Amino acid sequence: MIVVTGAAGFIGRNVAAALNARGRTDLILADRLGTDQKWRNLRGLEFEDLLTPEELPNRLESTPDGSVEAVLHLGACSATTETDADFLLANNYRYTRRLAEWAVARSARFVYASSAATYGDGALGYLDHDAVTPTLRPLNMYGYSKHMFDLWALRTGLLGKIVGLKYFNVYGPHEDHKGDMRSVVNKAYGQILDVGHLSLFRSHRSDFADGEQRRDFIHVDDAVAVTLHFLDHRDVSGLFNCGTGTARTWLDLGRAVFAAMGREPDIRFVDMPDALRANYQYLTQADPAKLRAAGYKADFLTLEEGVDRYVRGHLRTLYAEAS
């Protein structure tokens, strides 16, 4: 049996689908569905049970030892704008500790979602080395809540038995429920359909031209493949970047969306809101050396390949059904 948390969310849903594709239907899924349309992500999945995050620990405690092969903990509050620090501590830090301790005590594989947000402004680089981790300074409470668990797992030695993945800018199918936390690919497609052009934030730093701010964009299919690599290779542990190692500009992304839609680019710039400027990252780029050393050999989709797959294989159908 495999437990997947955040299973109605973005990465979690895609991981559950990939497990189904392997023939694994002995899944216990956990997520909070709320009152919006998030439940739609569950359609097409095969699983044994669906629990709320509050129900999961008690269910695990009543599960016979040895019956749970792995816990893939991908559920969290991922809003970088969330300001309720107590909520983030309880949800992203203490809850993760509880699941990790349970899994390790029962020799179940534990893979959890950390975040590239732990790197802060990137001034210290993007190395996922244990010596670097304590020096990092996240810019927001979301990143800090993830960083707290990374630090705790490192300090206690638990990181030598589990795997944490620092997901960079993941985009792809089944993120539609995320509201303002959706990828710019998703937002751009809708905006271009509505008004014919794409608006990007103007740069407010002299060393970056407008639209030249850079991100390490990774398609969710690649993020899933990395996640399952560590499910399959239980001899490997530690904290790893989950990014392509290549930083691309917002202009590159915008042009890729227009190309996938068969349109000529029309990209305009707007001022960044004052509230975002102080904590805005102008460059993110994963160092994938440690990931490669852990045996992950597959090539990553290029930005153009990934955007084309997302637009033609998902967004086009999604918007057609909604119209």
C-alpha positions in Angstrom: 0.0 0.0 0.0 1.2 3.5 -0.8 0.0 6.7 0.9 -0.2 9.9 -1.2 -1.0 13.1 0.5 -2.1 16.2 -1.4 -3.6 13.7 -3.8 -6.3 16.0 -5.2 -3.7 18.8 -5.6 -1.3 19.4 -8.4 1.9 17.2 -8.0 0.1 14.7 -5.8 -2.7 14.1 -8.3 -0.1 13.5 -11.1 1.9 11.2 -8.9 -1.2 9.1 -8.1 -2.1 8.9 -11.8 1.5 7.7 -12.5 1.2 5.0 -9.9 -2.1 3.9 -11.4 -0.3 3.7 -14.8 2.1 1.3 -13.1 -0.8 -0.9 -12.0 -0.9 0.4 -8.4 -4.4 0.9 -7.2 -3.6 0.0 -3.6 -3.5 3.7 -2.7 -4.6 5.6 0.3 -5.1 9.2 -0.7 -5.3 12.1 1.6 -6.4 15.7 0.9 -8.8 18.4 2.0 -11.3 19.0 -0.8 -13.1 22.0 0.6 -16.1 23.5 -1.3 -14.5 24.4 -4.6 -13.8 22.2 -7.7 -10.6 20.6 -6.4 -12.5 17.2 -6.2 -12.5 17.1 -10.0 -8.8 16.2 -9.9 -9.8 12.8 -8.4 -11.7 11.8 -11.5 -10.0 9.0 -13.4 -7.9 7.8 -10.4 -8.2 4.4 -8.8 -7.6 4.1 -5.1 -8.7 2.2 -2.0 -9.7 5.2 0.2 -9.7 8.9 0.5 -9.1 10.6 3.8 -8.8 14.1 5.2 -5.4 15.1 6.5 -6.8 15.0 10.0 -8.0 11.4 9.5 -4.8 10.0 8.1 -2.6 9.7 11.2 -5.2 7.7 13.1 -5.7 5.5 10.0 -2.0 4.9 9.8 -1.7 4.1 13.5 -4.4 1.4 13.1 -2.6 -0.1 10.0 -0.7 -3.4 10.6 3.1 -3.0 10.5 4.5 -3.7 7.0 1.3 -3.0 5.1 2.4 0.5 4.1 5.2 0.5 1.6 5.7 4.2 1.3 4.3 7.6 2.2 4.6 10.2 -0.5 3.9 13.4 1.4 3.1 16.0 -1.2 0.3 17.9 0.6 0.9 21.3 2.1 -0.2 24.9 2.1 1.8 26.1 -0.9 0.7 29.7 -1.0 3.7 31.9 -0.8 1.4 34.8 0.2 -0.1 33.0 3.2 0.5 35.2 6.3 -0.9 32.9 9.0 2.4 31.7 10.4 0.8 29.4 13.0 -1.2 27.6 10.4 1.8 27.1 8.2 3.8 25.7 11.1 1.1 23.3 12.0 0.4 22.3 8.5 3.8 22.2 6.8 6.1 21.5 9.7 4.6 19.6 12.6 2.3 17.5 10.4 5.2 16.5 8.2 7.2 15.6 11.3 4.4 13.3 12.5 4.2 11.5 9.2 8.0 11.1 8.8 8.4 9.7 12.3 5.6 7.2 11.7 7.1 6.1 8.4 10.6 5.7 9.6 9.6 3.8 12.7 7.8 1.3 10.4 10.5 1.1 7.7 8.1 2.7 5.1 9.7 4.9 2.4 9.1 8.6 3.1 9.4 11.1 0.3 8.3 14.7 1.0 7.9 18.0 -0.8 10.3 20.6 0.2 10.5 23.7 -2.0 12.9 26.0 -3.9 11.4 28.8 -1.8 13.8 27.7 0.9 16.6 29.3 -1.1 15.3 32.8 -0.5 16.6 35.4 -2.9 19.2 33.0 -4.3 22.2 35.0 -3.0 23.7 31.9 -1.6 23.1 29.9 -4.7 21.0 26.8 -5.3 23.1 24.0 -3.9 21.2 21.2 -2.2 24.2 20.2 0.0 23.7 19.6 3.7 26.4 22.1 4.5 24.5 24.8 2.7 21.0 24.1 4.1 21.5 25.7 7.5 22.7 29.0 5.9 19.6 29.6 3.8 17.2 32.5 4.5 13.7 32.0 3.0 11.9 35.2 2.0 8.4 34.2 3.1 6.7 32.1 5.8 5.8 29.3 3.3 9.5 28.8 2.4 10.4 29.1 6.1 7.9 26.4 7.2 9.4 24.0 4.6 12.9 25.0 5.7 12.1 24.3 9.3 11.4 20.6 8.5 14.5 20.4 6.3 16.6 21.7 9.2 14.9 19.4 11.7 15.4 16.3 9.5 19.0 17.2 9.0 19.7 18.0 12.7 18.1 14.8 13.9 19.7 12.5 11.3 16.4 11.6 9.8 17.4 13.0 6.5 19.7 10.0 6.2 16.7 7.8 6.0 14.1 9.9 4.0 14.1 12.0 0.8 13.1 15.7 0.5 12.5 17.3 -3.0 13.0 21.0 -3.6 10.5 21.5 -6.4 11.3 24.5 -8.5 8.7 26.2 -10.9 6.4 23.3 -11.7 3.7 23.7 -14.3 1.3 21.3 -16.1 -2.1 19.6 -16.0 -4.3 19.6 -12.9 -3.1 22.9 -11.3 -6.4 24.7 -12.3 -7.7 24.7 -8.7 -4.8 26.7 -7.4 -6.1 30.1 -8.1 -3.4 32.8 -8.0 -0.8 30.1 -7.3 -1.3 28.6 -10.8 1.7 28.7 -13.1 2.1 31.6 -15.5 1.6 29.1 -18.3 -1.9 28.4 -17.1 -2.6 32.1 -16.4 -1.1 33.2 -19.8 -3.3 30.8 -21.8 -6.5 32.2 -20.3 -5.3 35.8 -20.6 -4.4 35.4 -24.2 -7.7 33.9 -25.0 -9.5 36.7 -23.2 -7.6 39.8 -24.4 -5.2 38.6 -27.1 -2.0 39.6 -25.2 0.1 38.6 -22.2 1.1 40.9 -19.4 4.3 40.3 -17.5 5.8 42.1 -14.6 8.3 44.9 -15.5 11.7 44.5 -14.0 12.6 46.8 -11.1 16.3 46.0 -11.1 18.7 47.6 -13.5 20.6 44.3 -14.0 17.5 42.6 -15.5 15.7 43.9 -18.5 11.9 43.6 -18.6 10.9 40.0 -19.0 14.4 38.8 -18.5 13.8 37.6 -15.0 14.6 33.9 -15.0 13.1 30.7 -13.5 13.9 27.1 -13.6 10.6 25.8 -15.1 9.9 22.1 -14.8 7.0 20.2 -16.3 5.0 18.2 -13.8 5.7 15.0 -15.7 9.4 15.4 -15.0 8.6 16.3 -11.3 6.6 13.1 -11.1 9.4 11.1 -12.7 11.9 12.4 -10.1 9.5 11.7 -7.3 9.0 8.1 -8.3 12.7 7.6 -8.9 13.2 8.0 -5.1 10.2 5.7 -4.4 12.0 3.0 -6.5 15.5 3.6 -5.1 15.2 3.2 -1.3 19.0 3.0 -0.9 19.2 6.8 -1.6 18.3 9.5 0.9 18.8 13.2 1.5 17.6 16.5 0.2 17.5 17.0 -3.6 16.7 19.8 -6.1 13.9 18.9 -8.4 14.5 21.3 -11.3 16.0 21.1 -14.8 19.2 23.0 -14.1 18.3 25.5 -16.8 16.9 29.0 -16.1 14.7 30.5 -18.8 13.1 34.0 -19.0 9.5 35.0 -18.7 9.8 36.2 -22.3 10.8 32.7 -23.3 7.8 31.3 -21.5 5.4 33.8 -23.0 6.7 33.1 -26.5 6.3 29.4 -26.0 2.7 29.8 -25.0 1.9 31.9 -28.0 3.7 29.3 -30.3 1.7 26.5 -28.8 -1.5 28.4 -29.4 -0.4 29.2 -33.0 -0.4 32.9 -32.4 2.1 35.7 -32.9 3.5 37.0 -29.5 2.0 40.1 -28.0 3.7 40.7 -24.7 3.3 43.8 -22.6 4.7 44.9 -19.3 3.0 46.1 -16.1 4.5 47.4 -12.8 5.0 44.8 -10.1 2.8 45.5 -7.1 4.8 47.1 -4.3 3.9 44.3 -1.9 5.7 41.8 -4.1 8.9 43.7 -4.9 10.8 43.1 -1.7 10.5 39.4 -1.9 10.6 38.9 -5.6 13.1 36.3 -7.0 14.8 37.5 -10.2 16.7 34.2 -10.8 16.1 30.6 -9.8 18.1 27.7 -11.2 18.5 24.3 -9.7 21.9 22.7 -9.4 21.0 19.1 -10.5 24.4 17.5 -9.8 23.3 15.8 -6.6 20.1 14.5 -8.3 22.2 13.1 -11.2 24.6 11.5 -8.7 21.6 9.8 -7.1 21.0 7.9 -10.4 18.4 10.1 -12.1 19.4 9.9 -15.8 16.3 11.0 -17.8 16.4 14.1 -19.9 14.1 17.0 -18.9 11.6 18.4 -21.3 12.6 21.8 -22.7 10.4 24.7 -21.8 9.1 24.7 -25.4 8.3 21.0 -25.3 6.7 21.2 -21.9 4.5 24.2 -22.7 3.4 22.7 -26.0 2.5 19.4 -24.3 0.5 21.3 -21.6 -1.3 23.7 -24.0 -2.2 21.1 -26.6 -2.8 18.2 -24.4 -4.7 19.8 -21.5 -5.4 23.5 -21.6 -7.0 23.5 -25.0 -9.5 20.8 -24.0 -10.1 22.3 -20.6 -11.1 25.7 -22.0 -13.1 24.1 -24.8 -15.2 22.2 -22.2 -15.7 25.3 -20.1 -16.9 27.4 -23.0 
